[in-house]
Amino acid sequence: MREDVLAGLNLEAPVEKHLAERVRVLHAAWQQMAERLEEAGDEAKVSIVVPDKGWPKLNVERLGALGESESLRWLRATTAAMFPRIDLPDLLFEVHAWTGFLDAFVHVSEGGTRMDDLATSLVALLVSEACNIGLSPVINTDHRALTRDRLAHVDQYYLRGDTLAAANALLIKAQSQVPIVQHWGGGLLASVDGLRFIVPKHSINTGPSPKFFHFKRGLTWLNAINDQVSGIGQLVVAGTPRDSLHILDALLNLDGGVKPEMVTTDNASYSDMVFGVFDILGYRFSPRFADLLDQRFWYADLPSQPREPYGPLEALARNKVNLTRITTWWPDMLRVAGSLITNQVRAYDLLRMFGREGRPTPLGQAFAEYGRIAKTLHLLAVIDPIDDTYRRRVNRQLTIQEAHHTLARERRSTLPADQWGHDLWAGLKVQ
């Protein structure tokens, strides 16, 4: 599988040629940012403070609100008034008429069904489990498709993880074809974040976290949303582990849509090693840093091509990437990439194995060196002294994700505490 995997990841070139291209891109980014800083002069949104003692510090202006135009406020009020009041089951039937997503729920035997009015049973179950209300409110003994026996049978043989993913893939595809959605983005930008749920019942799949669950146990619903406002994948993990260790697992097992090229997160565990694993798999990891003051910037140069000074940014370029370590471990790094892309191993397990007693293994250190190139490219884009488009793009995508979670929290806050986490499907289907 080596040739196909490396071709898909664009890693066919020898390591020397591959690293030479990465160094060229990094060098060009340093030079461009230095020129833009000089061009901006006193109006630059970034300043470098060099204290008498200690390392240089970087100050970046906060992003101000862009505000809303009168026409946008009018449009929002007008469209809100146009939304009809409709029962949720009727909405699902209408969406099925557009997309045919209920056809994805097939019998576990993958054979045809002789059951009449299957769509009605499926809609009742989706409403029941997504709203976390149980079967009682949707049972109707006068309707054959809504009897308890029928719903229990359909729930057991038709609603499964793979059929839910297949149905979601149809919704993602239909969403991407809506004209206005195509103006929002091409689906190449995605954000991944976690939503915490308290689970009152004891389970080995839950974990403690005093910060989020107090003295109880809970789970994290890690979900990915693209810039077309589609939920493209999700993963349920116990407790509140470092999200970055699971983000890759969620991205490598999406329900549908195009593969994102840029992935943003909110204050994730952004170690150099994580940057390296994301980069070798073809993702541009773009977390929102909580603090830029203490971030390290890295440079790289080839023995045959010594770098030139970076002008006003030279004080920041004081850490050198060890390209030799990358070259030495490159064959094993490719094997790791192949193992991940073919789902032979979980990214969470690999990233944990790259550290030993708090220190990275030699292979983990090689990924860290490789990730320092990608991390510096991200930092240089964040501190652009003239154009804040990159930062606003990251923030806008994270705002979409937080709005999605706010809706879920409002729904959860209306439920009694003992119903939170009533069913694991509630976490999976909240989108």
C-alpha positions in Angstrom: 0.0 0.0 0.0 3.0 2.3 0.3 2.9 3.8 -3.2 -0.9 4.6 -3.0 -0.6 6.0 0.5 2.4 8.3 -0.2 0.8 9.4 -3.5 -2.4 10.4 -1.7 -0.4 12.3 0.9 1.9 13.9 -1.7 5.0 12.4 0.1 6.5 10.5 -2.8 9.6 12.7 -3.2 12.9 11.8 -1.4 13.2 13.3 2.1 16.0 15.7 1.0 13.8 17.2 -1.7 10.7 17.3 0.5 12.5 19.2 3.3 14.2 21.6 0.8 10.7 22.6 -0.4 9.5 23.0 3.2 12.5 25.1 4.1 12.0 27.3 1.0 8.3 27.9 2.0 9.3 28.8 5.6 12.1 31.1 4.5 9.7 32.9 2.1 7.1 33.3 4.9 9.8 34.9 7.2 10.9 37.3 4.5 7.4 38.3 3.5 6.4 39.0 7.1 9.6 41.0 7.7 8.8 43.1 4.6 5.2 43.7 5.6 6.3 44.7 9.1 8.7 47.3 7.7 6.0 48.5 5.2 3.4 48.9 8.0 5.7 51.1 10.1 4.0 52.7 13.0 0.6 51.4 11.9 1.6 47.8 12.3 -0.7 45.7 14.4 2.3 43.8 15.8 5.3 45.0 17.8 8.4 43.3 19.1 9.6 44.3 22.5 13.2 43.4 23.4 13.8 43.8 27.1 17.2 44.5 28.6 17.3 41.0 29.9 15.5 38.0 28.6 14.0 36.9 25.3 12.1 39.2 22.9 8.4 39.4 23.4 5.7 39.7 20.8 2.7 42.0 21.2 -0.3 41.5 18.9 -3.3 43.8 18.9 -6.6 42.2 19.8 -9.1 41.8 17.0 -11.9 44.4 17.2 -15.5 43.7 16.3 -16.3 44.5 12.7 -19.9 45.5 13.5 -23.1 44.8 11.6 -24.5 46.9 8.8 -28.1 48.1 8.8 -28.8 45.9 5.8 -27.5 42.8 7.6 -29.8 43.5 10.6 -32.7 43.9 8.3 -31.9 40.7 6.5 -31.7 38.7 9.7 -35.0 40.0 11.0 -36.7 39.4 7.6 -35.5 35.8 7.3 -36.4 35.1 10.9 -40.0 36.2 10.2 -40.2 34.0 7.2 -39.5 30.7 9.1 -42.7 28.8 9.4 -43.8 27.2 12.7 -43.6 23.5 12.0 -43.5 20.3 14.0 -40.1 18.6 14.0 -41.4 15.3 12.5 -42.9 17.2 9.6 -39.5 18.9 9.1 -37.7 15.6 8.9 -40.2 14.3 6.3 -39.6 17.4 4.3 -35.9 17.1 4.4 -36.2 13.4 3.4 -38.2 14.6 0.4 -35.2 16.8 -0.6 -32.4 14.4 0.3 -33.7 10.9 0.7 -31.6 10.6 3.9 -34.0 8.1 5.5 -33.2 5.6 2.8 -29.7 5.2 4.4 -31.3 3.3 7.4 -31.2 -0.2 6.1 -31.7 -3.5 7.9 -28.7 -5.0 9.7 -28.9 -7.9 7.2 -28.5 -5.4 4.4 -31.5 -7.0 2.7 -34.7 -5.3 1.5 -37.5 -4.6 3.9 -41.2 -5.6 3.6 -42.2 -3.2 6.3 -44.8 -0.6 5.4 -44.4 3.0 6.5 -40.8 2.5 7.7 -40.1 6.2 7.3 -42.7 7.1 10.0 -41.1 4.7 12.5 -37.6 6.1 11.7 -38.7 9.8 12.1 -40.4 8.9 15.5 -37.2 7.3 16.7 -34.9 10.1 15.6 -37.1 12.7 17.3 -37.3 10.5 20.4 -33.6 9.9 20.8 -32.3 13.3 19.5 -34.6 15.2 21.9 -33.8 12.7 24.7 -37.5 12.2 25.6 -37.8 8.4 25.4 -40.4 6.4 23.4 -43.5 7.2 25.4 -44.3 10.6 23.7 -44.0 9.2 20.2 -45.9 5.9 20.7 -49.4 5.8 19.1 -51.2 2.5 19.5 -53.7 3.5 16.8 -50.9 3.9 14.2 -49.2 0.6 13.2 -45.9 2.3 12.5 -45.8 3.9 15.9 -46.6 1.0 18.2 -44.0 0.1 20.9 -43.2 -3.2 19.3 -42.6 -1.7 15.9 -40.4 1.1 17.3 -38.4 -1.3 19.3 -37.8 -3.5 16.3 -36.7 -0.6 14.0 -34.5 0.8 16.8 -32.7 -2.5 17.1 -32.2 -3.4 13.5 -32.1 -0.1 11.6 -30.6 2.6 13.8 -26.9 1.9 14.1 -23.7 3.9 14.0 -23.0 3.1 10.3 -26.5 4.0 9.2 -26.5 7.2 11.1 -23.1 8.1 9.4 -24.5 7.2 6.0 -27.6 9.4 6.6 -25.4 12.2 7.7 -23.3 11.9 4.6 -26.4 12.5 2.4 -27.3 15.6 4.5 -23.7 16.9 4.1 -23.8 16.4 0.4 -27.2 18.1 0.1 -26.1 21.1 2.2 -23.0 21.6 0.1 -25.1 22.0 -3.0 -27.3 24.9 -1.6 -26.2 28.1 -3.6 -25.8 30.3 -0.5 -23.8 27.7 1.3 -21.2 27.6 -1.6 -20.6 31.3 -0.8 -19.8 30.5 2.9 -16.9 28.2 1.9 -15.8 25.1 0.0 -15.8 22.8 3.0 -11.9 22.9 3.2 -11.9 24.7 6.6 -13.2 22.8 9.6 -13.2 23.2 13.4 -13.1 20.5 16.0 -14.2 21.1 19.6 -15.7 19.2 22.5 -19.0 19.4 24.4 -19.1 18.0 27.9 -21.9 15.8 29.2 -22.5 14.7 32.8 -23.5 11.0 32.9 -25.3 10.1 36.1 -25.0 6.4 35.6 -21.8 4.6 36.4 -20.0 3.4 33.3 -16.5 2.4 32.2 -16.9 4.8 29.3 -17.1 7.9 31.5 -14.4 9.7 33.4 -14.0 12.2 36.2 -13.1 15.9 35.8 -13.6 18.3 38.7 -13.4 21.3 36.4 -16.3 20.2 34.2 -18.2 17.5 36.2 -17.5 18.5 39.8 -17.8 15.2 41.7 -19.6 13.3 39.0 -18.4 11.5 35.8 -18.9 12.5 32.2 -17.9 12.2 28.6 -16.8 14.5 25.8 -18.6 14.7 22.5 -15.9 15.8 20.1 -17.4 17.0 16.9 -16.2 18.5 13.6 -18.0 21.3 11.7 -16.9 22.7 8.3 -17.2 26.2 6.9 -20.5 25.1 5.2 -22.0 24.7 8.7 -22.3 20.9 8.3 -21.5 18.5 11.1 -19.1 16.2 9.2 -18.0 13.9 12.0 -18.0 13.2 15.7 -16.4 11.0 18.4 -17.4 10.3 21.9 -14.5 10.0 24.4 -14.5 9.3 28.1 -14.0 12.2 30.5 -12.1 15.3 29.3 -8.8 14.2 27.8 -6.5 16.4 25.8 -8.7 17.1 22.8 -5.7 17.2 20.3 -5.0 13.5 20.9 -8.5 12.7 19.6 -9.0 15.3 16.9 -7.1 13.3 14.3 -9.2 10.2 15.0 -12.4 12.3 14.4 -11.0 13.8 11.2 -9.8 10.4 9.8 -13.3 8.9 10.2 -15.6 11.6 8.8 -19.2 10.8 7.8 -18.9 12.7 4.5 -17.9 15.9 2.7 -14.5 16.8 1.3 -11.4 16.4 3.4 -10.6 19.6 5.2 -7.3 21.2 4.4 -7.3 23.6 7.4 -8.3 22.5 10.9 -8.8 25.0 13.7 -9.4 24.4 17.4 -10.0 26.6 20.5 -6.9 26.6 22.8 -6.1 23.0 22.1 -3.0 21.1 23.3 -0.9 22.5 20.5 2.5 20.7 21.0 5.1 20.7 18.3 4.5 17.0 17.9 0.8 17.4 17.2 1.7 20.0 14.5 4.0 17.5 12.9 1.5 14.6 12.8 -1.2 16.9 11.4 1.2 18.3 8.8 2.5 15.0 7.5 -1.2 13.9 7.0 -1.9 17.0 4.9 -3.8 19.1 7.4 -2.9 22.7 8.3 -3.4 22.7 12.0 -4.5 26.2 13.1 -5.3 26.5 16.8 -6.3 29.8 18.4 -3.4 30.5 20.9 -4.4 31.7 24.3 -1.1 33.7 24.6 1.4 34.5 21.9 3.9 36.1 24.2 5.8 32.9 25.1 5.5 31.1 21.7 8.8 30.0 20.1 9.4 30.8 16.4 11.7 28.5 14.4 13.8 28.8 11.3 15.5 26.3 9.1 18.3 26.4 6.6 20.2 23.9 4.3 24.0 23.6 4.4 24.2 24.6 0.8 21.8 27.6 1.2 22.5 29.6 4.4 19.6 31.9 5.2 19.6 35.6 5.1 18.7 37.8 8.1 15.0 38.5 8.6 15.3 42.2 9.3 13.0 43.3 12.2 12.0 39.7 12.9 15.5 38.5 13.4 15.1 38.7 17.1 12.3 36.1 17.0 14.2 33.7 14.7 16.5 32.3 17.3 15.5 28.6 17.3 16.8 26.3 14.6 14.9 23.2 13.3 17.0 20.0 13.4 16.6 18.7 9.9 19.0 15.9 10.4 16.7 14.3 13.0 13.8 14.4 10.5 16.0 12.8 7.8 17.1 10.0 10.1 13.6 9.0 11.2 11.8 9.8 7.9 11.1 6.1 7.0 9.4 5.5 10.3 7.5 8.8 10.1 6.1 7.6 6.8 5.0 4.3 8.3 3.2 6.2 11.0 1.4 8.3 8.4 0.4 5.2 6.5 -0.8 3.5 9.7 -3.0 6.4 10.5 -4.4 7.0 7.0 -5.4 3.4 6.7 -6.9 3.2 10.2 -4.5 0.5 11.4 -4.0 2.4 14.6 -5.7 5.2 16.6 -4.0 8.6 16.5 -4.7 8.9 20.3 -2.6 5.8 21.0 0.3 6.8 18.7 0.6 10.3 20.2 0.7 8.8 23.7 3.4 6.3 22.7 5.5 9.2 21.3 6.0 10.3 24.9 7.8 8.4 27.6 7.9 9.5 31.2 7.1 13.1 30.1 9.8 13.1 27.5 9.4 12.5 23.7 10.8 9.3 22.2 13.3 9.8 19.3 10.5 9.3 16.8 8.3 11.7 18.7 11.1 14.3 18.7 11.4 13.9 14.9 7.7 14.7 14.6 8.2 17.7 16.9 11.1 19.0 14.7 8.9 18.5 11.6 6.0 20.2 13.3 8.0 23.3 14.2 8.0 24.3 10.5 4.2 24.1 10.3 3.8 25.8 13.7 6.0 28.7 12.6 4.1 29.1 9.4 0.9 29.3 11.4 2.3 31.8 13.9 3.6 34.1 11.1 0.2 34.1 9.5 -1.4 35.0 12.8 0.9 38.0 13.5 0.5 39.5 10.0 1.1 43.3 10.8 -1.3 44.5 8.0 -3.9 41.9 7.2 -5.9 40.1 9.9 -7.9 38.0 7.5 -6.3 34.8 8.6 -7.0 35.4 12.3 -10.6 36.4 11.5 -11.1 33.3 9.4 -10.1 31.2 12.4 -12.2 33.1 14.8 -15.2 33.0 12.5 -15.1 29.3 12.1 -14.8 28.8 15.9 -17.8 31.1 16.4 -19.8 28.8 14.2 -18.7 25.9 16.3 -19.6 27.7 19.6 -23.0 28.7 18.3 -23.6 25.0 17.5 -22.7 24.1 21.1 -24.7 26.9 22.6 -27.8 25.5 20.9 -27.0 22.1 22.4 -26.4 23.6 25.9 -29.8 25.4 25.8 -31.5 22.1 24.9 -29.6 20.3 27.7 -30.4 23.0 30.3 -34.2 22.3 29.8 -33.8 18.6 30.9 -33.7 17.3 34.5 -30.2 16.5 35.7 -30.9 12.8 35.8 -31.7 12.8 32.1 -28.4 14.2 31.0 -26.6 11.5 29.1 -29.8 9.4 29.2 -28.6 7.7 26.1 -25.3 7.9 24.3 -27.2 8.5 21.1 -28.4 11.8 22.5 -24.8 13.0 22.4 -24.3 11.6 18.9 -27.5 13.0 17.4 -27.5 16.4 19.0 -26.4 17.9 15.7 
